[in-house]
Structures are given as structure tokens and as C-alpha cells.
Amino acid sequence: MTEIRHCQILFISRSEAAHIGEISTALAGHGILTVSDIEDPAQRGVMIRFVADNNRIRLRINADAAKAAGLSISSKLLRPAELVTSTD
């Protein structure tokens, strides 16, 4: 797990859903943007989720998780996205 601390963006695939808690713990405090396509990632600390909707990719962004990691999300990226929280 230590090798993932050296990236800036980490995509967490569905195959790693069972390990997402472990991954989130390993990334805590490292300022790494986490992106995924798994169900309910906001509750697991993932910052951006890709959602397929009518043959389009939509974004769901957990700005609180990004802020907790010391990151800020551009307003240009936030505008078309659906904002979610860790309790959604």
C-alpha cells in the first residue's frame, strides 16, 4: 500500500471495493485525489465518482472529503457535478 502514497490521483476500481476502507486509511493526510465508479463511494471517503447516466458520464463530488485531504475542487468541475456528502 505504500506505493499508492506517491500518486496524485488514484482510481479505485470496482474490483477493489472490498478494500476501500483500507485504501482510504492508507491515503489519509496525503492529499491524493480519489476517483471511483463503485456504489456509495462518498461514505467511504472517495472524492469523485463516475456515474453512467443515459450513455453519459456524470460526476458526483464529495467536496468535504476533498477538503479534508487538503484539496480544493475547481468551480468549473463543481458546476456540472452533483454534490454529495459522506452521509448521503
N, C-alpha and C positions, 0 to 999 in steps of 0.2 A: 504493500500500500504506500510505502514512502515515495515511490516513483511518481505517483499522481500529484504529489505536492509541488512538482516542478512545472506544471502546466498552467496556462491562464484560463482556458475554457475546458471543461470536462463534460462530455456527452455520456450520460448514463443510460444504457440500452435496457430494453425490457428484460433481457436475459439476466441483468444484474439487480432486478427489483428486490430480490430477497436479501441483497447485501447493501441496500441503500442506507440503512442506519449506520452501518459500519463505515461506509464511504463518507457520509456526512460528518461523522465523528472525526475521521482522519483529516478532513478538509477544514475543520473548524479553525477560524482565525488565520487562514492562509490567503484569503481574498481571491478565490478561484470561482469563476462564474460556472454554475452548474446548469446543464440543459438536459432535458429528457423527453421521452414520449410515453412514459409509464402513467398509469392511472393514479390520481391523487398525489402527485409529487410535492405539492405545496406543504402538505402535512409532514413531509419527510425532509423539508429544507431545500428542495430544488428550486432554483430561481426562475427558470423559464421552461415552460412545457410546450411542445409542438402538438397541436391537435388537428386532425384531419376533419374538415367540415365542407361537404359538398365539393369534393375534389380540390379544395384549397387548404393551405396550411395556415392555421391561426395560432396566435401566441397567447398563452396565459402566463402572466408575470407576477411573481411574488416579490414585490419591491421591498417588503420588510426583511425577507431573507437576504436579499442583496445588500441592503443597508447594514444588516448585522455582520456581513462579511467585509464591510468597509468599501462596498462598491456602489456606484450610482448608475442607474439606467437612464439612457438618453430619453428626453421627452419625445423625440421623433420615433423611438421604438415603443414608447408607452402609449402614444395616441391610438394606434390601431389595435392594441392589445386589450385583453380582458384582465383586469387586476384582480388577484386573489390573495388571500392571506393564509397563514398556516392553520387557521381554524375552519376554512371553507371546506 
